[in-house]
Amino acid sequence: MKGIIFTEFLELVEDKFGVEMVDKIILQSELESDGVYTAIGTYKFAEMLQLLQNLSANTGVSIDDLLLVYAEHFFSIIETSYPGLLATYNDPIEMLSSIENHIHIEVRKIYPDAELPTFIVEEKTENSLKMVYKSSRAMHHFGLGLMNKTFEHFNSTAKIVLEKIKEDGTEVRFLINKN
């Protein structure tokens, strides 16, 4: 998992819960990296999972809810760091339907060894999208948060329903209907 995911996560934890919480969850976790991350480094997903689990245990906020908040924070990083990518699109449905065939290709140009989820578009209309998310990391709520912020970015709203295809969350269908 790319280091930027870790550095931005710890920044969010500091902003929302304080530097003491950052130290606490790092100390509570058994991290090969000792909690020292660089944006361009690559780290094991198990470290992110431990940080999330410990943050959840210390705050009482579910991991899914933490991932939603984190995704909203991370979208602002995308807006700031890669404005040209977002400017390519005029509509949230267009943008979301192009995750696999455009956005992830651009991400791989920057981070060639990034392990990204797969998004398969099953059905698309002007105002709706049905797509399947597949990832061994089961971070579908991170995806959901990014989708929510995508609609907000385009001054639009949508109803997004998440259906677990596999109970462990490694395969999820998103039913997106633009309002």
C-alpha positions as CSV (number, residue, x, y, z in Angstrom):
1,M,0.0,0.0,0.0
2,K,1.4,3.4,-1.0
3,G,2.8,5.6,1.8
4,I,0.6,8.5,0.9
5,I,-2.3,6.5,2.2
6,F,-0.6,6.2,5.5
7,T,0.8,9.8,5.8
8,E,-2.6,11.3,5.0
9,F,-4.4,8.9,7.3
10,L,-2.1,9.9,10.3
11,E,-2.6,13.5,9.4
12,L,-6.3,13.1,9.5
13,V,-6.1,11.3,12.9
14,E,-4.0,14.2,14.2
15,D,-6.5,16.8,12.9
16,K,-9.6,15.0,14.3
17,F,-8.3,13.3,17.4
18,G,-4.9,14.9,18.3
19,V,-1.3,14.0,18.1
20,E,-1.6,11.9,21.3
21,M,-4.0,9.6,19.4
22,V,-1.5,9.2,16.6
23,D,1.1,8.2,19.1
24,K,-1.2,5.9,20.9
25,I,-2.4,3.9,17.9
26,I,1.1,3.6,16.6
27,L,2.3,2.2,19.9
28,Q,-0.6,-0.1,20.2
29,S,0.1,-1.6,16.7
30,E,2.8,-4.0,15.8
31,L,4.2,-2.1,12.8
32,E,7.2,-3.3,10.8
33,S,7.8,0.3,9.8
34,D,7.5,1.5,13.4
35,G,4.9,4.0,12.2
36,V,7.4,5.9,10.1
37,Y,6.0,6.5,6.6
38,T,6.9,8.5,3.5
39,A,4.4,9.4,0.8
40,I,6.4,7.5,-1.8
41,G,7.2,4.4,0.2
42,T,5.3,1.1,0.1
43,Y,4.0,-0.6,3.2
44,K,1.9,-3.6,4.1
45,F,-1.8,-3.3,4.3
46,A,-1.7,-5.2,7.6
47,E,-0.2,-2.0,9.1
48,M,-3.1,0.1,7.9
49,L,-5.6,-2.4,9.3
50,Q,-3.9,-2.4,12.7
51,L,-4.0,1.5,12.8
52,L,-7.7,1.5,11.8
53,Q,-8.6,-1.2,14.3
54,N,-6.8,0.6,17.1
55,L,-8.3,3.9,16.2
56,S,-11.7,2.4,16.2
57,A,-11.1,0.7,19.5
58,N,-9.9,4.0,21.1
59,T,-12.7,6.2,19.6
60,G,-15.7,3.9,19.4
61,V,-16.1,4.9,15.7
62,S,-16.5,1.9,13.4
63,I,-13.9,1.1,10.8
64,D,-16.4,1.7,8.0
65,D,-17.2,5.1,9.4
66,L,-13.5,5.9,9.8
67,L,-12.9,4.9,6.2
68,L,-15.8,7.2,5.0
69,V,-14.3,10.2,6.8
70,Y,-10.8,9.3,5.6
71,A,-12.0,9.1,2.0
72,E,-13.6,12.6,2.3
73,H,-10.2,13.9,3.5
74,F,-8.3,12.1,0.8
75,F,-10.5,13.5,-1.9
76,S,-9.3,16.9,-1.0
77,I,-5.8,15.7,-1.5
78,I,-6.8,14.5,-5.0
79,E,-8.4,17.9,-5.7
80,T,-5.3,19.8,-4.7
81,S,-2.6,17.5,-6.1
82,Y,-4.3,16.4,-9.3
83,P,-6.7,19.1,-10.5
84,G,-6.2,18.2,-14.1
85,L,-7.5,14.7,-13.5
86,L,-10.8,16.0,-12.2
87,A,-11.0,18.7,-14.8
88,T,-11.2,15.9,-17.5
89,Y,-14.8,15.2,-16.4
90,N,-18.0,17.3,-16.5
91,D,-20.2,14.8,-14.7
92,P,-19.8,12.5,-11.6
93,I,-21.3,9.4,-13.4
94,E,-18.8,9.8,-16.2
95,M,-15.9,10.1,-13.8
96,L,-16.9,7.2,-11.6
97,S,-17.5,4.9,-14.7
98,S,-14.0,5.7,-15.9
99,I,-12.1,4.7,-12.6
100,E,-10.8,1.5,-14.1
101,N,-10.0,2.6,-17.6
102,H,-8.7,6.1,-17.0
103,I,-8.2,7.1,-13.4
104,H,-6.4,4.0,-12.2
105,I,-4.2,4.1,-15.4
106,E,-3.1,7.7,-14.4
107,V,-2.5,6.6,-10.8
108,R,-0.3,3.8,-12.0
109,K,1.8,6.3,-13.9
110,I,2.6,8.1,-10.7
111,Y,2.7,4.9,-8.5
112,P,3.6,2.0,-10.7
113,D,3.5,-0.6,-8.0
114,A,0.2,0.6,-6.5
115,E,-2.3,-2.2,-5.6
116,L,-5.6,-0.8,-6.7
117,P,-9.1,-2.2,-6.4
118,T,-10.9,-3.3,-9.5
119,F,-14.1,-1.6,-10.6
120,I,-16.3,-3.3,-13.1
121,V,-19.1,-1.2,-14.7
122,E,-22.2,-3.5,-15.1
123,E,-24.6,-0.9,-16.3
124,K,-24.5,2.8,-17.0
125,T,-27.1,5.4,-18.0
126,E,-26.9,9.2,-17.9
127,N,-28.1,9.3,-14.3
128,S,-27.2,5.9,-12.9
129,L,-24.3,3.5,-12.5
130,K,-24.1,-0.1,-11.3
131,M,-20.5,-1.2,-10.7
132,V,-18.7,-3.9,-8.8
133,Y,-15.8,-3.2,-6.5
134,K,-13.3,-6.1,-6.0
135,S,-10.4,-5.9,-3.5
136,S,-8.8,-8.3,-1.0
137,R,-8.5,-5.2,1.3
138,A,-12.3,-4.8,1.6
139,M,-12.0,-1.0,1.9
140,H,-15.3,-0.4,0.1
141,H,-16.3,2.4,2.5
142,F,-13.2,4.3,1.4
143,G,-14.6,3.9,-2.1
144,L,-18.0,5.0,-1.0
145,G,-16.6,8.1,0.6
146,L,-14.7,9.0,-2.6
147,M,-17.9,8.5,-4.5
148,N,-19.8,10.8,-2.2
149,K,-17.2,13.5,-2.6
150,T,-17.2,13.1,-6.4
151,F,-20.8,14.1,-6.5
152,E,-20.2,17.0,-4.1
153,H,-17.3,18.1,-6.3
154,F,-19.7,18.3,-9.3
155,N,-22.3,20.1,-7.2
156,S,-24.6,17.1,-7.5
157,T,-26.1,14.5,-5.2
158,A,-26.8,10.8,-5.5
159,K,-28.3,7.9,-3.7
160,I,-25.6,5.3,-3.4
161,V,-26.5,1.8,-2.2
162,L,-23.8,-0.7,-1.3
163,E,-24.6,-4.4,-1.6
164,K,-22.1,-6.9,-0.4
165,I,-21.7,-9.7,-2.9
166,K,-19.2,-11.4,-0.6
167,E,-19.9,-11.1,3.1
168,D,-16.2,-10.2,3.9
169,G,-16.6,-7.1,1.8
170,T,-14.0,-8.1,-0.8
171,E,-16.7,-7.9,-3.5
172,V,-19.3,-5.2,-3.4
173,R,-21.9,-3.8,-5.8
174,F,-22.5,0.0,-5.8
175,L,-25.9,1.1,-7.1
176,I,-25.6,4.8,-7.9
177,N,-28.6,7.0,-8.8
178,K,-28.0,10.7,-9.4
179,N,-30.6,12.9,-7.9
